[in-house]
Amino acid sequence: MTVRALNDPKPQDEAFQSQLEFPDNRLLIDLFGEFNRNLVQVEEALSVQVVHQGNRLTVFGECVDVGRAVKVLEALHRRLEAGREITPG
């Protein structure tokens, strides 16, 4: 089952995409946040669309925005791997 965090992806001619895969599903609960609120914040702040299926995330948007979103998501995941929390803001 595929779950979208916020909006439908942009048409393919306008969108770039990048896929991430995270090995530890347990951390994804905290990475996504309650009701996917963390993914929604990334989407809104960086003008991207994040779609997740299992432990895979696909980020759609303009190339620069997708690159930034990937870096943010990877940094948040590393933070969780280190045993630290993700806090709003």
C-alpha positions in Angstrom: 0.0 0.0 0.0 1.3 3.4 -0.9 0.6 6.3 1.4 0.9 9.9 0.3 1.9 12.5 2.8 0.1 15.5 1.3 -0.6 16.1 -2.4 -0.5 14.1 -5.6 2.8 14.2 -7.3 3.4 16.9 -10.0 3.1 15.9 -13.6 6.3 14.0 -14.8 7.4 16.8 -17.1 7.6 19.2 -14.1 9.0 16.8 -11.5 12.3 15.3 -10.6 12.3 12.3 -8.3 14.7 10.6 -5.9 14.2 7.4 -3.9 15.4 6.7 -0.4 15.3 3.4 1.4 15.8 3.1 5.2 16.7 -0.3 6.7 15.1 0.1 10.1 11.3 0.3 9.9 11.0 1.0 13.6 12.7 4.4 13.2 10.3 5.4 10.4 7.4 5.9 12.8 9.4 8.7 14.4 10.8 9.9 11.1 7.3 10.3 9.6 5.7 11.7 12.8 2.2 11.3 14.0 -0.2 11.5 11.0 2.9 12.0 8.8 3.4 15.5 10.2 7.2 15.5 9.7 6.8 14.5 6.1 4.2 17.2 5.6 6.6 19.8 7.1 9.3 18.8 4.7 6.8 18.9 1.8 5.6 22.4 2.7 9.0 23.9 3.6 10.8 22.6 0.5 8.0 22.5 -2.1 8.2 18.7 -2.7 5.9 15.7 -2.6 6.9 12.7 -0.5 5.3 9.3 -1.1 6.2 6.4 1.1 5.7 2.7 0.6 7.1 0.5 3.4 10.6 1.6 4.1 11.0 3.5 0.8 10.4 7.2 0.3 10.1 8.8 -3.1 10.6 12.6 -3.2 9.1 14.5 -6.2 9.7 18.1 -7.1 12.2 20.5 -8.7 15.7 19.0 -8.8 17.2 21.5 -6.2 14.2 21.1 -3.9 14.4 17.3 -4.1 18.1 17.3 -3.2 17.5 19.5 -0.2 14.6 17.3 1.0 16.7 14.2 0.6 19.4 15.7 2.7 16.9 16.8 5.4 15.3 13.3 5.6 18.7 11.6 5.7 19.8 13.9 8.5 16.6 13.3 10.5 17.1 9.6 10.1 20.7 9.8 11.3 19.5 11.7 14.3 17.1 9.0 15.2 19.8 6.3 14.6 21.9 8.1 17.2 19.0 7.9 19.7 18.0 11.5 19.5 14.5 12.8 19.1 13.0 14.9 16.3 11.4 17.9 17.7 9.0 20.4 16.0 10.4 23.5 14.4 
